[in-house]
Amino acid sequence: MTKQQWQGWGAGEQAEQHYLVEPRALAGGGDIRHISEFLGASGWRDRSTPGGPLAMQSPDRQVRIVYDPYVQPGGWTIHGTANGHNDEWSAHLGRQTPVEIIAGLTDALTQPRTAHAPNVWAPLQAQNWHTRPEGRHYAATSPDGSAWMHYRQNPEGEALWWTGAKDRHGNGWSAQLTPSTPVHLLQAFAAELASPEPVMRPRGRVPHSDRIRTRSVSVLPSQLTAWQQARITAARAATWARSSARGPRPRTTARPHTPTGGSTRTRR
Protein backbone atom coordinates (compact mmCIF):
# COMPACT_ATOMS: atom_id res chain seq x y z
CA MET A 1 0.00 0.00 0.00
CA THR A 2 1.45 3.40 -0.92
CA LYS A 3 1.43 6.42 1.36
CA GLN A 4 -0.75 8.25 -1.15
CA GLN A 5 -3.39 5.53 -0.98
CA TRP A 6 -3.43 5.64 2.83
CA GLN A 7 -3.89 9.42 2.85
CA GLY A 8 -6.72 9.06 0.35
CA TRP A 9 -8.59 6.92 2.87
CA GLY A 10 -8.42 9.64 5.53
CA ALA A 11 -5.47 11.32 7.20
CA GLY A 12 -4.64 9.84 10.58
CA GLU A 13 -7.16 7.02 10.39
CA GLN A 14 -6.39 3.86 12.25
CA ALA A 15 -7.69 0.53 11.04
CA GLU A 16 -9.95 -1.28 13.49
CA GLN A 17 -10.20 -5.02 13.96
CA HIS A 18 -13.49 -6.58 12.94
CA TYR A 19 -14.58 -10.14 12.31
CA LEU A 20 -16.55 -11.75 9.53
CA VAL A 21 -18.85 -14.21 11.29
CA GLU A 22 -20.64 -17.24 9.92
CA PRO A 23 -23.19 -18.66 10.11
CA ARG A 24 -24.83 -15.26 10.30
CA ALA A 25 -27.72 -16.58 12.38
CA LEU A 26 -25.34 -16.96 15.36
CA ALA A 27 -23.51 -13.63 14.93
CA GLY A 28 -25.41 -11.74 17.64
CA GLY A 29 -27.64 -8.70 17.40
CA GLY A 30 -25.39 -6.12 15.73
CA ASP A 31 -25.91 -2.37 15.29
CA ILE A 32 -29.61 -1.40 15.28
CA ARG A 33 -28.79 1.61 13.08
CA HIS A 34 -28.53 -0.88 10.22
CA ILE A 35 -32.33 -1.00 10.43
CA SER A 36 -33.32 2.41 11.81
CA GLU A 37 -31.25 4.55 9.43
CA PHE A 38 -32.53 2.66 6.39
CA LEU A 39 -36.12 3.15 7.54
CA GLY A 40 -35.48 6.84 8.20
CA ALA A 41 -34.06 7.26 4.69
CA SER A 42 -37.18 5.50 3.37
CA GLY A 43 -39.51 8.11 4.87
CA TRP A 44 -40.31 6.41 8.18
CA ARG A 45 -40.79 8.63 11.22
CA ASP A 46 -38.75 8.26 14.38
CA ARG A 47 -41.25 8.11 17.26
CA SER A 48 -38.65 7.35 19.93
CA THR A 49 -38.72 9.22 23.23
CA PRO A 50 -35.53 10.45 24.94
CA GLY A 51 -34.02 7.63 26.96
CA GLY A 52 -36.65 5.21 25.75
CA PRO A 53 -36.77 2.40 23.21
CA LEU A 54 -36.34 2.92 19.48
CA ALA A 55 -39.72 3.38 17.78
CA MET A 56 -40.25 3.82 14.03
CA GLN A 57 -43.55 4.35 12.20
CA SER A 58 -44.27 3.82 8.50
CA PRO A 59 -45.32 6.82 6.39
CA ASP A 60 -48.88 5.46 6.14
CA ARG A 61 -48.96 4.72 9.89
CA GLN A 62 -49.83 1.10 9.19
CA VAL A 63 -46.68 -0.45 10.70
CA ARG A 64 -44.76 0.31 13.89
CA ILE A 65 -41.35 -1.13 14.80
CA VAL A 66 -40.01 -0.99 18.36
CA TYR A 67 -36.66 -2.14 19.74
CA ASP A 68 -36.70 -2.20 23.55
CA PRO A 69 -33.54 -3.39 25.35
CA TYR A 70 -34.75 -2.11 28.74
CA VAL A 71 -37.21 -4.90 29.51
CA GLN A 72 -36.83 -8.63 29.84
CA PRO A 73 -36.42 -10.48 27.59
CA GLY A 74 -36.38 -7.39 25.35
CA GLY A 75 -35.94 -7.27 21.62
CA TRP A 76 -37.91 -6.27 18.55
CA THR A 77 -41.67 -5.94 18.12
CA ILE A 78 -43.17 -5.26 14.70
CA HIS A 79 -46.90 -4.60 14.46
CA GLY A 80 -48.99 -4.12 11.35
CA THR A 81 -52.56 -2.90 11.50
CA ALA A 82 -55.38 -4.41 9.49
CA ASN A 83 -56.12 -2.80 6.14
CA GLY A 84 -57.91 -3.67 2.93
CA HIS A 85 -55.23 -6.18 1.93
CA ASN A 86 -53.99 -7.71 5.20
CA ASP A 87 -55.23 -8.74 8.62
CA GLU A 88 -53.52 -7.40 11.72
CA TRP A 89 -50.14 -9.06 12.23
CA SER A 90 -47.13 -8.93 14.51
CA ALA A 91 -43.63 -10.30 14.97
CA HIS A 92 -41.55 -10.62 18.14
CA LEU A 93 -37.81 -11.19 17.74
CA GLY A 94 -35.22 -11.69 20.48
CA ARG A 95 -32.44 -9.20 21.20
CA GLN A 96 -29.76 -11.43 19.68
CA THR A 97 -31.54 -11.73 16.33
CA PRO A 98 -28.97 -10.40 13.83
CA VAL A 99 -30.02 -7.03 12.42
CA GLU A 100 -29.08 -8.18 8.93
CA ILE A 101 -31.72 -10.92 9.14
CA ILE A 102 -34.38 -8.61 10.60
CA ALA A 103 -33.60 -6.15 7.82
CA GLY A 104 -34.80 -8.72 5.32
CA LEU A 105 -38.28 -8.14 6.70
CA THR A 106 -38.04 -4.43 7.54
CA ASP A 107 -36.42 -3.48 4.23
CA ALA A 108 -39.23 -5.32 2.43
CA LEU A 109 -41.74 -3.13 4.28
CA THR A 110 -40.40 -0.13 2.35
CA GLN A 111 -40.63 -1.75 -1.07
CA PRO A 112 -43.55 -2.51 -3.39
CA ARG A 113 -44.62 -6.12 -3.72
CA THR A 114 -43.61 -8.05 -6.77
CA ALA A 115 -46.14 -9.70 -9.06
CA HIS A 116 -44.77 -13.16 -8.25
CA ALA A 117 -46.47 -15.31 -5.63
CA PRO A 118 -44.15 -15.48 -2.59
CA ASN A 119 -42.84 -18.78 -1.25
CA VAL A 120 -41.35 -18.81 2.26
CA TRP A 121 -39.55 -22.13 1.78
CA ALA A 122 -37.93 -21.39 -1.60
CA PRO A 123 -34.93 -19.36 -0.34
CA LEU A 124 -34.31 -21.97 2.37
CA GLN A 125 -34.37 -24.85 -0.09
CA ALA A 126 -32.07 -22.90 -2.40
CA GLN A 127 -29.46 -22.96 0.38
CA ASN A 128 -29.91 -26.70 0.99
CA TRP A 129 -31.99 -26.41 4.12
CA HIS A 130 -33.81 -29.59 5.05
CA THR A 131 -37.57 -28.99 4.68
CA ARG A 132 -40.15 -31.52 5.77
CA PRO A 133 -43.72 -31.93 7.07
CA GLU A 134 -44.05 -32.88 10.74
CA GLY A 135 -47.67 -33.82 11.35
CA ARG A 136 -49.60 -30.56 11.58
CA HIS A 137 -46.39 -28.60 11.24
CA TYR A 138 -43.88 -27.84 8.50
CA ALA A 139 -40.22 -27.39 9.35
CA ALA A 140 -36.96 -26.27 7.79
CA THR A 141 -33.52 -26.72 9.37
CA SER A 142 -30.18 -25.32 8.25
CA PRO A 143 -27.54 -27.77 7.00
CA ASP A 144 -25.53 -27.46 10.26
CA GLY A 145 -28.68 -27.77 12.40
CA SER A 146 -28.16 -24.46 14.20
CA ALA A 147 -31.08 -22.51 12.68
CA TRP A 148 -34.69 -23.34 11.92
CA MET A 149 -37.96 -21.99 10.59
CA HIS A 150 -41.23 -23.75 11.44
CA TYR A 151 -44.88 -23.26 10.69
CA ARG A 152 -46.67 -24.75 13.70
CA GLN A 153 -50.36 -25.39 14.34
CA ASN A 154 -51.95 -26.70 17.54
CA PRO A 155 -55.01 -28.99 17.71
CA GLU A 156 -57.27 -25.95 18.15
CA GLY A 157 -56.15 -24.61 14.80
CA GLU A 158 -54.06 -21.75 16.22
CA ALA A 159 -50.90 -21.28 14.20
CA LEU A 160 -47.66 -19.32 14.28
CA TRP A 161 -44.32 -18.99 12.54
CA TRP A 162 -41.43 -19.94 14.83
CA THR A 163 -37.82 -19.34 13.87
CA GLY A 164 -34.44 -18.90 15.49
CA ALA A 165 -30.93 -20.21 16.02
CA LYS A 166 -29.10 -21.86 18.92
CA ASP A 167 -25.66 -23.29 19.55
CA ARG A 168 -24.94 -26.40 21.62
CA HIS A 169 -25.08 -24.39 24.85
CA GLY A 170 -28.45 -22.80 24.10
CA ASN A 171 -27.06 -19.36 23.18
CA GLY A 172 -28.93 -17.63 20.39
CA TRP A 173 -32.38 -16.22 19.71
CA SER A 174 -35.90 -17.10 18.71
CA ALA A 175 -38.77 -15.26 17.08
CA GLN A 176 -42.50 -15.71 16.67
CA LEU A 177 -44.60 -14.24 13.87
CA THR A 178 -48.35 -14.45 13.55
CA PRO A 179 -49.78 -16.54 10.69
CA SER A 180 -51.27 -13.34 9.23
CA THR A 181 -47.80 -11.89 8.61
CA PRO A 182 -47.68 -11.05 4.88
CA VAL A 183 -45.99 -13.91 3.08
CA HIS A 184 -43.69 -11.69 1.01
CA LEU A 185 -42.22 -10.35 4.26
CA LEU A 186 -41.67 -13.88 5.54
CA GLN A 187 -39.94 -14.82 2.30
CA ALA A 188 -37.62 -11.81 2.54
CA PHE A 189 -36.83 -12.70 6.15
CA ALA A 190 -36.15 -16.34 5.20
CA ALA A 191 -33.81 -15.26 2.41
CA GLU A 192 -31.62 -13.32 4.85
CA LEU A 193 -31.83 -16.07 7.46
CA ALA A 194 -30.50 -18.62 4.97
CA SER A 195 -27.94 -16.40 3.26
CA PRO A 196 -24.45 -17.93 3.31
CA GLU A 197 -22.82 -14.49 3.40
CA PRO A 198 -21.01 -13.73 6.69
CA VAL A 199 -21.80 -10.58 8.66
CA MET A 200 -19.32 -8.21 10.25
CA ARG A 201 -18.98 -7.58 13.97
CA PRO A 202 -16.44 -5.38 15.80
CA ARG A 203 -13.97 -6.82 18.28
CA GLY A 204 -15.68 -7.57 21.57
CA ARG A 205 -19.08 -8.11 19.93
CA VAL A 206 -18.57 -11.63 18.63
CA PRO A 207 -20.52 -14.25 20.62
CA HIS A 208 -18.55 -17.01 22.31
CA SER A 209 -19.69 -20.15 20.55
CA ASP A 210 -18.05 -23.26 19.17
CA ARG A 211 -20.57 -23.21 16.30
CA ILE A 212 -19.34 -20.01 14.63
CA ARG A 213 -16.40 -19.41 12.33
CA THR A 214 -14.62 -16.06 12.22
CA ARG A 215 -12.10 -14.33 10.02
CA SER A 216 -10.28 -11.24 11.22
CA VAL A 217 -10.28 -8.16 8.96
CA SER A 218 -8.91 -4.64 9.39
CA VAL A 219 -11.41 -1.93 8.51
CA LEU A 220 -11.07 1.84 8.44
CA PRO A 221 -13.81 3.93 10.12
CA SER A 222 -14.32 5.77 6.83
CA GLN A 223 -14.99 2.46 5.10
CA LEU A 224 -17.66 1.52 7.64
CA THR A 225 -19.26 4.93 7.19
CA ALA A 226 -19.16 4.64 3.40
CA TRP A 227 -20.81 1.20 3.44
CA GLN A 228 -23.65 2.38 5.66
CA GLN A 229 -24.02 5.59 3.65
CA ALA A 230 -24.35 3.56 0.45
CA ARG A 231 -27.25 1.67 2.02
CA ILE A 232 -28.89 4.93 3.12
CA THR A 233 -28.38 6.50 -0.30
CA ALA A 234 -30.00 3.50 -1.98
CA ALA A 235 -33.02 3.81 0.34
CA ARG A 236 -33.39 7.53 -0.42
CA ALA A 237 -33.09 6.95 -4.15
CA ALA A 238 -35.76 4.23 -4.09
CA THR A 239 -38.07 6.45 -2.00
CA TRP A 240 -37.60 9.36 -4.39
CA ALA A 241 -38.29 7.12 -7.40
CA ARG A 242 -41.55 5.87 -5.87
CA SER A 243 -42.63 9.39 -4.94
CA SER A 244 -41.92 10.60 -8.47
CA ALA A 245 -43.94 7.73 -9.95
CA ARG A 246 -46.92 8.70 -7.77
CA GLY A 247 -46.59 12.42 -8.56
CA PRO A 248 -48.67 14.40 -11.08
CA ARG A 249 -48.33 13.32 -14.66
CA PRO A 250 -46.71 15.75 -17.10
CA ARG A 251 -49.03 17.78 -19.37
CA THR A 252 -49.77 15.88 -22.57
CA THR A 253 -52.16 18.33 -24.28
CA ALA A 254 -50.87 21.28 -26.26
CA ARG A 255 -51.24 24.77 -24.79
CA PRO A 256 -53.48 27.22 -26.72
CA HIS A 257 -51.57 28.98 -29.46
CA THR A 258 -50.77 32.62 -28.73
CA PRO A 259 -50.58 34.94 -31.77
CA THR A 260 -47.32 36.81 -32.21
CA GLY A 261 -48.73 39.86 -33.94
CA GLY A 262 -48.17 43.47 -32.84
CA SER A 263 -51.26 43.46 -30.60
CA THR A 264 -49.61 41.02 -28.14
CA ARG A 265 -47.43 42.61 -25.46
CA THR A 266 -44.74 40.67 -23.71
CA ARG A 267 -44.64 41.30 -19.97
CA ARG A 268 -41.30 41.91 -18.37
Backbone torsions as a table, in degrees:
resi	resn	phi	psi	omega
1	MET	NA	130.9	179.9
2	THR	-84.8	159.5	178.2
3	LYS	-61.9	-35.4	179.4
4	GLN	-63.7	-40.7	178.4
5	GLN	-64.1	-41.7	-179.8
6	TRP	-62.2	-44.8	179.7
7	GLN	-63.7	-33.2	178.3
8	GLY	-65.4	-23.8	179.1
9	TRP	-82.8	-12.5	-179.7
10	GLY	130.7	117.1	-176.6
11	ALA	-62.2	131.6	175.4
12	GLY	78.8	3.1	180.0
13	GLU	-70.0	144.0	175.1
14	GLN	-115.2	131.4	177.9
15	ALA	-66.6	143.3	180.0
16	GLU	-114.1	145.4	-178.3
17	GLN	-82.3	126.2	174.2
18	HIS	-127.9	171.8	179.9
19	TYR	-132.0	136.2	168.9
20	LEU	-87.6	123.4	-171.0
21	VAL	-116.0	134.4	172.5
22	GLU	-145.4	147.7	-1.4
23	PRO	-69.6	147.2	-175.1
24	ARG	-61.5	-27.3	-177.5
25	ALA	-64.1	-19.9	-179.3
26	LEU	-109.4	18.9	-174.1
27	ALA	-85.1	-4.8	-177.2
28	GLY	86.9	172.1	-169.3
29	GLY	-61.1	-49.0	-178.0
30	GLY	87.3	-171.6	-175.0
31	ASP	-86.3	118.2	-176.5
32	ILE	-66.4	-16.6	177.4
33	ARG	-65.2	-20.6	175.1
34	HIS	-56.9	-33.1	178.9
35	ILE	-92.3	-51.4	-171.1
36	SER	-65.5	-39.2	-178.5
37	GLU	-71.7	-33.2	175.8
38	PHE	-66.1	-43.4	178.9
39	LEU	-64.2	-42.3	178.1
40	GLY	-60.0	-40.6	178.2
41	ALA	-70.5	-17.1	179.0
42	SER	-95.0	10.2	175.5
43	GLY	94.6	5.5	177.9
44	TRP	-75.7	151.5	-178.6
45	ARG	-99.6	136.9	177.1
46	ASP	-84.1	113.1	-179.3
47	ARG	-105.4	18.7	-179.2
48	SER	-68.5	150.9	173.9
49	THR	-107.0	149.9	-178.7
50	PRO	-55.6	127.7	179.7
51	GLY	77.0	1.8	-178.1
52	GLY	-106.2	-172.2	-179.8
53	PRO	-70.5	159.9	172.4
54	LEU	-68.4	134.7	177.1
55	ALA	-141.3	124.1	-180.0
56	MET	-123.9	141.6	-178.9
57	GLN	-126.5	136.8	-179.2
58	SER	-67.1	155.9	-179.2
59	PRO	-56.1	-33.0	179.7
60	ASP	-90.7	4.9	178.2
61	ARG	62.7	21.2	-178.9
62	GLN	-89.9	-20.8	-176.0
63	VAL	-132.8	138.9	177.1
64	ARG	-129.2	135.2	-179.4
65	ILE	-121.3	128.0	-178.9
66	VAL	-128.4	133.9	169.9
67	TYR	-117.5	116.2	-176.5
68	ASP	-123.3	105.0	178.1
69	PRO	-91.2	1.5	-172.1
70	TYR	-94.3	-2.4	178.4
71	VAL	-120.9	165.3	177.4
72	GLN	-106.0	132.4	3.2
73	PRO	-83.1	-6.5	178.6
74	GLY	73.4	171.7	178.7
75	GLY	130.9	-153.1	-173.0
76	TRP	-104.1	138.6	171.8
77	THR	-128.7	126.3	178.2
78	ILE	-120.5	127.3	-176.3
79	HIS	-130.4	127.0	176.5
80	GLY	-114.3	132.4	179.8
81	THR	-81.2	160.8	178.0
82	ALA	-71.3	142.9	174.7
83	ASN	-144.4	-167.5	-175.7
84	GLY	-67.1	-17.0	-176.2
85	HIS	-108.3	-30.3	-173.3
86	ASN	-131.3	152.2	169.0
87	ASP	-79.1	168.5	174.4
88	GLU	-60.5	141.8	-178.3
89	TRP	-147.0	162.7	178.8
90	SER	-155.6	159.3	177.4
91	ALA	-139.8	139.4	178.3
92	HIS	-127.6	119.8	-173.7
93	LEU	-126.1	135.1	-177.3
94	GLY	-65.1	162.0	-175.6
95	ARG	-60.7	-30.9	-177.0
96	GLN	-90.2	9.5	173.6
97	THR	-66.9	122.0	-178.2
98	PRO	-57.6	134.3	-177.8
99	VAL	-62.0	-29.3	180.0
100	GLU	-65.9	-32.7	178.4
101	ILE	-76.7	-43.1	176.3
102	ILE	-59.9	-37.0	-178.7
103	ALA	-63.2	-23.1	173.4
104	GLY	-56.5	-43.5	180.0
105	LEU	-76.3	-49.1	-174.0
106	THR	-69.1	-35.9	175.2
107	ASP	-62.3	-40.2	-178.8
108	ALA	-64.0	-25.8	177.5
109	LEU	-65.2	-22.2	-177.6
110	THR	-93.9	-2.5	-172.3
111	GLN	-116.2	149.5	176.4
112	PRO	-68.6	151.3	178.0
113	ARG	-71.2	150.1	174.9
114	THR	-85.2	167.0	-179.4
115	ALA	-78.0	-13.3	-177.0
116	HIS	-79.7	144.4	176.6
117	ALA	-69.6	126.3	-177.6
118	PRO	-73.2	153.4	179.4
119	ASN	-138.9	110.2	-176.0
120	VAL	-62.1	-36.9	-172.3
121	TRP	-82.2	-19.0	-175.2
122	ALA	-58.5	-49.6	-179.8
123	PRO	-65.8	-27.0	177.1
124	LEU	-71.5	-45.6	178.8
125	GLN	-64.2	-32.9	179.2
126	ALA	-64.7	-23.4	178.2
127	GLN	-104.8	21.9	173.7
128	ASN	66.7	29.3	171.7
129	TRP	-71.6	150.4	179.2
130	HIS	-88.5	112.7	179.8
131	THR	-109.8	142.3	-174.7
132	ARG	-164.4	150.1	170.8
133	PRO	-79.1	144.8	176.4
134	GLU	-134.3	80.6	-177.3
135	GLY	65.0	-118.5	179.1
136	ARG	-81.9	-2.1	-175.3
137	HIS	-110.0	169.0	170.5
138	TYR	-135.7	134.6	-171.3
139	ALA	-131.8	150.9	172.8
140	ALA	-136.6	135.7	-178.7
141	THR	-130.2	139.0	-179.7
142	SER	-65.1	158.6	-178.0
143	PRO	-56.3	-33.5	-179.7
144	ASP	-90.4	-1.1	176.5
145	GLY	79.4	4.0	-175.1
146	SER	-86.9	-20.1	-176.4
147	ALA	-128.8	154.5	-177.8
148	TRP	-148.9	161.9	169.5
149	MET	-145.5	122.6	-175.8
150	HIS	-125.3	146.7	164.6
151	TYR	-110.0	115.8	-172.6
152	ARG	-118.3	144.5	-178.9
153	GLN	-141.1	127.8	-179.7
154	ASN	-88.1	171.3	-177.2
155	PRO	-58.7	-23.9	179.0
156	GLU	-81.6	-2.1	178.7
157	GLY	90.8	0.6	177.4
158	GLU	-77.5	134.9	-173.6
159	ALA	-127.6	162.6	173.4
160	LEU	-160.8	160.0	170.5
161	TRP	-96.6	130.4	-178.8
162	TRP	-127.8	127.1	-176.1
163	THR	-145.2	163.0	178.8
164	GLY	164.4	-169.5	179.4
165	ALA	-153.6	143.2	179.5
166	LYS	-146.5	145.6	171.4
167	ASP	-93.3	-172.4	-175.1
168	ARG	-66.5	-20.0	-178.9
169	HIS	-99.2	7.0	177.9
170	GLY	85.3	5.9	178.3
171	ASN	-80.0	135.2	180.0
172	GLY	156.8	-139.4	-174.5
173	TRP	-157.3	164.4	172.0
174	SER	-145.0	161.5	-178.5
175	ALA	-146.4	148.7	175.5
176	GLN	-127.3	135.6	178.5
177	LEU	-129.9	139.2	-178.2
178	THR	-68.7	154.1	-178.9
179	PRO	-64.7	-16.6	179.2
180	SER	-84.8	-1.0	177.1
181	THR	-58.4	127.8	-178.7
182	PRO	-52.3	134.0	-171.5
183	VAL	-65.0	-32.9	-179.5
184	HIS	-66.6	-28.1	175.5
185	LEU	-71.8	-40.3	177.1
186	LEU	-62.7	-40.4	179.2
187	GLN	-64.2	-42.5	179.3
188	ALA	-64.5	-39.1	176.5
189	PHE	-63.5	-45.7	-179.0
190	ALA	-62.5	-36.2	-179.8
191	ALA	-63.4	-40.5	178.7
192	GLU	-75.0	-34.2	176.9
193	LEU	-60.5	-40.8	-175.3
194	ALA	-90.6	-6.9	-176.3
195	SER	-58.2	134.3	178.7
196	PRO	-80.2	-6.0	-177.9
197	GLU	-69.2	132.8	176.3
198	PRO	-70.5	163.8	174.3
199	VAL	-118.6	157.3	-174.3
200	MET	-100.0	137.7	175.8
201	ARG	-134.4	141.8	178.1
202	PRO	-72.5	163.7	177.9
203	ARG	-59.8	135.2	-178.2
204	GLY	92.8	-8.1	-179.9
205	ARG	-115.9	15.9	178.6
206	VAL	-96.1	123.0	-179.9
207	PRO	-60.0	148.6	175.4
208	HIS	-85.9	109.4	-178.2
209	SER	-156.3	139.5	177.0
210	ASP	-81.5	0.6	-179.5
211	ARG	-96.5	-6.6	-177.7
212	ILE	-104.4	155.8	175.5
213	ARG	-120.1	138.2	-177.4
214	THR	-128.9	153.5	173.9
215	ARG	-137.2	124.3	-177.0
216	SER	-75.4	136.6	177.0
217	VAL	-137.8	148.4	175.7
218	SER	-100.6	126.4	-174.1
219	VAL	-130.2	136.1	175.8
220	LEU	-81.9	145.1	176.3
221	PRO	-55.0	-36.3	-179.8
222	SER	-67.0	-30.5	177.0
223	GLN	-68.7	-43.8	178.1
224	LEU	-60.0	-43.1	179.0
225	THR	-63.5	-42.0	-178.7
226	ALA	-64.9	-39.3	-180.0
227	TRP	-65.5	-43.2	178.7
228	GLN	-69.1	-37.2	179.3
229	GLN	-65.5	-35.1	177.7
230	ALA	-62.7	-39.0	177.8
231	ARG	-66.3	-41.7	179.0
232	ILE	-66.3	-42.6	-179.9
233	THR	-61.9	-40.7	178.6
234	ALA	-63.0	-39.8	179.0
235	ALA	-64.8	-42.9	179.8
236	ARG	-64.9	-40.9	-179.5
237	ALA	-64.7	-41.8	179.5
238	ALA	-66.0	-38.9	178.7
239	THR	-65.3	-43.1	179.1
240	TRP	-63.2	-41.5	-179.6
241	ALA	-62.8	-41.2	179.2
242	ARG	-68.0	-39.0	178.9
243	SER	-65.1	-39.2	178.8
244	SER	-65.5	-38.5	-179.7
245	ALA	-66.5	-29.9	179.7
246	ARG	-87.9	-7.7	-175.6
247	GLY	-73.1	177.5	-179.4
248	PRO	-63.2	141.4	179.4
249	ARG	-72.8	148.3	176.9
250	PRO	-66.4	152.9	179.4
251	ARG	-63.3	130.6	-179.0
252	THR	-112.8	-9.7	178.2
253	THR	-97.1	148.0	-177.5
254	ALA	-72.7	143.8	175.1
255	ARG	-72.1	152.0	177.0
256	PRO	-58.0	140.7	-178.7
257	HIS	-73.5	133.4	178.5
258	THR	-104.6	123.2	179.3
259	PRO	-61.7	152.8	-177.9
260	THR	-112.1	19.8	-179.7
261	GLY	-71.7	178.8	-175.5
262	GLY	-66.1	-17.5	-178.1
263	SER	-78.1	-8.6	-178.8
264	THR	-97.8	128.0	-178.6
265	ARG	-108.3	132.4	177.6
266	THR	-86.9	125.6	178.9
267	ARG	-80.4	141.5	178.9
268	ARG	-118.8	NA	NA
